[in-house]
Structures are given as C-alpha cells and as structure tokens.
C-alpha cells in the first residue's frame, strides 16, 4: 500500500493498494447491504480493497474509520459522514474512490473541497473505435492521430467527472482541455460552465493517475445533521456567539 501527500493547498492525500485476492473479515467502512448486492467475487474484492485504502487514508489524517461511514448522493458520488450517535462536529475530508486493473485508488481532500481520482495502467490500449465515446470534433481528430495519449485523456476526464460529483451525468465529450492533452506533472485549470477545476496528472507504479479538485458545493444533510444544526442555531445569539446561559436557569432553580 502507498500513502502519500499529493498536494499541499488544498491538502490532498492519495492511497494506492493492490486489489486483495482474498479476505477473512469485512473491514470498516464496508456497507453490508451494498457489499451483498455485488454479483461477483471480483467486485466484492474491489469494494473491500477501496475501503481498506480509505481507512488507511483516514488514519493518516488522525481520523478513526470506525466512527465514519460512506454515503452516496443521487448521482452515486461518495462522501463521508459521522456514524449516527457519535455527534461529532468536526468536518470530514472529501473523498474519491476507484479501482482499475488490479489497483484500488483513493483520494482525500481537506473539508470544503471536492476531489476526483482515476487511474489506468500506463500500457493500457484503448480501442480506436471507442474514442468517439469520450471525444468529439477537433479533439477526436487529434486523439486518432495520437492514440498513445488516449489513456491519459480518459483518466483526466473521469477525474473531472468525479470532482464535479456528476460521474457519467457529465458527458466526457463536453470536457475539453486548452492544451489538448493534460501534461504530466503540471496543474491545469479548466472551466465547465461557471466552475473552475484544477487537474494534475502523474505516473506512479506504471499507472496514469489523474486527480481533479474544486471548491465543494452545498450538500444535503441527513436527519441527525439537520437536528444538530438546528440546535446549534438555537444556542447562538444574533452575532453568532454561544449563549451559555441557555439551560442554566433551570439548574439554578433546583439549588
């Protein structure tokens, strides 16, 4: 397993792990219902491996994986929540999960940001008849002339899809890059609508790894989080300061 700091501001940590070939126990962060829904042992091993990698990443941030679970929004984008009953107010990092050809990949980013990660073997070949599934126009013409760059182009686009929390709801053909193919080692800013996304590529252990990140957007709180937020508002004054006298008068009345 490899755990390393990918970016400093915002802080981004990457975890790469070889997919397990067997398992004895179900690790932390695995949703049993989701796990049991998988039809193949290969898919179950991939799921377990990404959760083990995520747990390692969380531990490197000083967080206890046993107190956290993974939730997904209506577009299947993952995020972290405190397990109900922990009543923790600390913000949790954003995450992105993936796996490809024997490798599980995980990215964690500091709170307030969204991140996307994708990886493919450096020597993977994408069939030319699939190019039009993620390219169009001049970009399609260009990649047909430079098929050796297709993998890096694909991982870059998938990382952006994940960072936007849209997945395939964002057509990869609509994601284009000013310099044609993102350059390894350089951070590039791209625009989608009014959104600004940072993208950086690297080669690591014979894999193309693409990471994209952007400021987080508003997310839907669950019932417990809504209750905590409501209670927090009730004990603050008009200037946002905590009103410590709330609840004290009743106690004094008993003395």
Rosetta blueprint (number, residue, H / E / L):
1 X L
2 X E
3 X E
4 X E
5 X E
6 X E
7 X E
8 X E
9 X L
10 X L
11 X E
12 X E
13 X E
14 X E
15 X E
16 X E
17 X E
18 X E
19 X L
20 X L
21 X L
22 X L
23 X L
24 X L
25 X L
26 X L
27 X L
28 X L
29 X L
30 X L
31 X L
32 X H
33 X H
34 X H
35 X H
36 X H
37 X H
38 X L
39 X L
40 X L
41 X H
42 X H
43 X H
44 X H
45 X H
46 X H
47 X H
48 X H
49 X H
50 X H
51 X H
52 X H
53 X H
54 X H
55 X H
56 X H
57 X H
58 X H
59 X H
60 X H
61 X L
62 X L
63 X L
64 X L
65 X H
66 X H
67 X H
68 X E
69 X E
70 X E
71 X E
72 X E
73 X L
74 X L
75 X L
76 X L
77 X L
78 X E
79 X E
80 X E
81 X E
82 X E
83 X L
84 X L
85 X L
86 X L
87 X L
88 X L
89 X L
90 X L
91 X L
92 X L
93 X L
94 X E
95 X E
96 X E
97 X E
98 X E
99 X E
100 X E
101 X L
102 X L
103 X E
104 X E
105 X E
106 X E
107 X E
108 X E
109 X E
110 X L
111 X L
112 X L
113 X E
114 X E
115 X E
116 X E
117 X E
118 X E
119 X E
120 X E
121 X E
122 X L
123 X L
124 X L
125 X L
126 X L
127 X L
128 X H
129 X H
130 X H
131 X H
132 X H
133 X H
134 X L
135 X L
136 X L
137 X H
138 X H
139 X H
140 X H
141 X H
142 X H
143 X H
144 X H
145 X H
146 X L
147 X H
148 X H
149 X H
150 X H
151 X H
152 X H
153 X H
154 X H
155 X H
156 X H
157 X H
158 X H
159 X H
160 X H
161 X H
162 X H
163 X H
164 X L
165 X L
166 X L
167 X H
168 X H
169 X H
170 X L
171 X L
172 X H
173 X H
174 X H
175 X L
176 X L
177 X L
178 X L
179 X L
180 X L
181 X L
182 X L
183 X L
184 X E
185 X L
186 X L
187 X E
188 X E
189 X E
190 X E
191 X E
192 X E
193 X L
194 X L
195 X E
196 X E
197 X E
198 X E
199 X E
200 X E
201 X E
202 X E
203 X E
204 X E
205 X L
206 X L
207 X E
208 X E
209 X E
210 X E
211 X E
212 X E
213 X E
214 X E
215 X E
216 X L
217 X L
218 X L
219 X L
220 X L
221 X L
222 X L
223 X H
224 X H
225 X H
226 X H
227 X H
228 X H
229 X H
230 X H
231 X H
232 X H
233 X H
234 X H
235 X L
236 X E
237 X L
238 X L
239 X L
240 X L
241 X L
242 X E
243 X L
244 X L
245 X L
246 X L
247 X L
248 X H
249 X H
250 X H
251 X H
252 X H
253 X H
254 X H
255 X L
